[in-house]
Amino acid sequence: MKIATAQLTCVPADIPANVRRMAALAGEARAQGAELVVFPELAPTGYEPEALSADPGLWVDADDPRLDALRGIGIATVVNCAVATGGERPAIGTLVHGAGGELITTYRKQHLYDQERGVFAAGERDGRFELGGLRFALATCYDNHFPELTRRGAADGCQVHLASSLYGTGGGAEERATVHPGIAKDANLYVVLANHVGPAGAWTGCGRSALWAPGGALLAEADACTAMVVTAEVG
């Protein structure tokens, strides 16, 4: 299976604008032969915790019509967003839709980072799904820093680990370059990282979205400054 990872610069708290950008990238991924595309953390709104705390109108659910442009583009999508929980706080949730727009699974980020703990509700279970004969594990940004989570994916028969994330310039760039090939090596999984590029809330995304093979070899990598997709064969 060919998988794409997408990076973009999001418009703060503007779901329609970001979904248009994401749909264009998904179309590029499909044109390159990809069957699945992964997007960064909180891509439909950008990484904007304060805005998401103040405005429940920015929270989405699996059948939210504002995501229709992505669901109808003919490629499976992994979209991380602020997901309504039925409570006072949203979750940082991942929605996986198939190429026909059907919901395959959902996942809620389990390990919240710093300021996220006052805004979001943490998830309590791992994310798994199967597509194209492969078994996938889901993780969001800080989740990837907990080896027990990635080891559970490998033990559960997953072959591919999907990481929707935000890594900034500076120390974040160093983490991006070590954590994810480390997962590929230590858990013997394909790893797909989708990262922000450019301004992202209080951060500046360092880009370099990438795919690694089991063992840690780099398969494909985006640059540090451009909204784009890169693809690689997995499995």
Salt bridges, closest charged atoms under 4 A:
GLU41 OE2 - LYS109 NZ 2.81
ASP64 OD2 - ARG66 NH2 2.83
ASP68 OD1 - ARG71 NH2 2.44
GLU116 OE1 - LYS109 NZ 2.88
ASP126 OD2 - ARG128 NH2 3.36
ASP126 OD2 - ARG152 NE 2.68
GLU130 OE2 - ARG135 NH1 3.16
ASP156 OD2 - ARG128 NE 2.88
ASP156 OD2 - ARG135 NH2 2.83
GLU221 OE2 - ARG176 NH2 3.08
